[in-house]
């Protein structure tokens, strides 16, 4: 039997389907505030008080979309864009690969997009911050320079990729910010 030598010589990006999940898992294990902002919809969601306790690992995990027909029960998704049929007041985070730029046949840079959407009604918090900016800032604070399984170290650095940036987005009923972070392979 002839062995396929391509498996040893070429990157097949086998970890690509898991990268979004691995980013969410890292956020689940290393950030409490972001999850509170996704879970609680009132303007005091950021507070550390009896009405807004930190979520348990199980509660955080239950916010990650698992293919259920009723996606409105979830707050973290592994694809991009916002369904315009969504009518409830909520804040969601979408995590997905944005771009792959192969350096050569073995190495490549992967850019990840983090989209945070919130309905206009709940976006402003009682401390005059906006929920979408605060969620994106928490993602950036937690993941910038962190080693994420399947992708390596993520950066918010234009030297990692020209795609690294943060921009406003959204559509009617939802405000959003899009953050793109990249890995850096020299």
N, C-alpha and C positions, 0 to 999 in steps of 0.2 A: 504494500500500500504506500502510495506517495504522500508524504506530508506536505501540507500547504504552508510554504515558507512565508507567505504574506502576513500571517499572524504574528510572526516574530519581527518583521521588517516595517510594517505599516500600522499606524494608529487607527484603530477601528472605532474609537470613541464609545466604547461599550458602557462607560459610566454616564453618558449623556442623559439617559432617561431618569437617573437617580439624582442628578445635581439639584433640581428644584427641591425635592424632598430633603436632601442633605442640608440645604440652606435653611429650610423651615425647622428641621431638627436642631440645628445649631442655635437658631433663634429661640426655640422652645426651651433649650437647656441653659441659655445664657442671657435672657432678657425677660423681665416680668412686666415692665411698663407697657411695652408694645402690645402685649396680649391683653392687658386691661383696656387699652384704648380700642382694641378690636371687639372686645366682649361687652363692655358697658357702653350704653348709648347716651347717657346723660352728660351734662357739661362738666361734671366733677369726676369723670372716669379716671383721671390721672392721680387722684388723691390716695393717700395711704390712710384709710379710715375704715371703720366697721362696715360701711356701706359698699366699699370697694376693695375688698381683700385681694391679695395676689391670687391668681388662679393656680389650681393644682396642675400637675403634669397631665393628668387625665382630662381636666377641663380644657387645657390648651390643645391637647391632641384631638379632642372632639370638635375643635373649630377648623380642622384641616379637612377639606373636601375629599370624600371617599367614593365618589361616583353615585351617590344617592340621588333619586329623582328630584328631591326637594333641596336644591342647592342654597336656598335662602337661610338654611339653618347653619351654614358654614361661613367662615371668614377668611380662610387661606386657600388659594387655588394655584394650580401649577400650569396655568395657561395665561394668555394675555387678553385684554379687552374686557369691557363690561357689558353684560346683557342689559339692553335697554328696557326689558320687560320687568326688571327688578323694581318693585315699588316701595318696599319697606325701608325705614331709616336704619342705616347700618354703615359700618366701615369695613372694608375688605382689603386684603393684600394679595396681589397676584405675583408669583415668582416663576420666571421661565427663562430658558436660554434665549438670548437675543441675537448673538452673532458668534460664528466660529471663524477664525481667521488662521488658517494653517501656516505656520512658519516654515515647515518642511513636511516631509511625509511621516515624521514621527511626532513632532511637537506642534502645538497650536494654541492660540489664545481663545478663550471662551469668555464672552461677555454675557452677564446675567442682567435681566431687567426686573426691577421691583416696582410694581404699580400699586399705589395706595389710592383707593376711591372712598369717598364718604359723601353721603347725601348732604345737601346744603343745610338741612335742618339741624344736623348734629355736628357739623364740622367745627364750629367755634366752641372752645372750652371756656370754663369760667375764669381761667387765668389769662385770657386773651390770646392764647396760642390757638393755632388751628390743628385739628386732629391729624389731618393728612401730612402736614409738615412734621409734626412730632413723631408720627409713625415712621416716616422716611428717615428722620434724624436718628431714631433708635436703631433702625436697620443699618444705617451707615456706621453709627457708633459701635455696634456689636460685630458687624462683619468686616469692617475695614482692617485689613492686615491679618484676618483670621484664616486658618487652614481648614478648608471645607473638603470633606471627602468627595473624591471624584473630579475635583477641579483644581485642588491645591489652594494656594493663598489668594484671597480676593483683595483687590485694591480699588480705591477711588483715586486714580492717578492717571493723567493723560499719557504718561510714559508707558502704562500697561496697554492702553488702547485709546485711539482717538474717539471711541464711542463713550468713554467714561464721562458722564454728565448727569445733571438733574434738570428736568424740564417740567413745566406745567402741562396738564392734559385734561381729559375729562370729556363729558358730554352732558346733555340736559339731565338735570336732577343729581348729577354726580360731579364733584370736584376731584381732581386727581393730580398727583405728582408722580413722575417716572424717574427712577434712579437706575443708572446703569453702572455696574461695577464689573471689573475684569480681572482675570488672572494675568500674570506677567511672566512670560518665559523669555529669557534672554537668548 
